[in-house]
């Protein structure tokens, strides 16, 4: 494929929908305890342990945004 060729919008739309859906799954607030265990011993894990409420609020916002974007990407498809 030449660099001047563009991927059509119809081909790119499902891919972005799947990526937004994967982000929604990863940032679901119910996965916060799992993230805390996985990130234990890292700087992100330390932040998560110290600022549980801020992390939950931020992940919830990101979850809602990514879920809305994933649903919008798949809205027109049958």
Helices and strands as residue ranges (DSSP letters): H 9-26, G 29-31, H 32-38, H 43-50, H 52-74
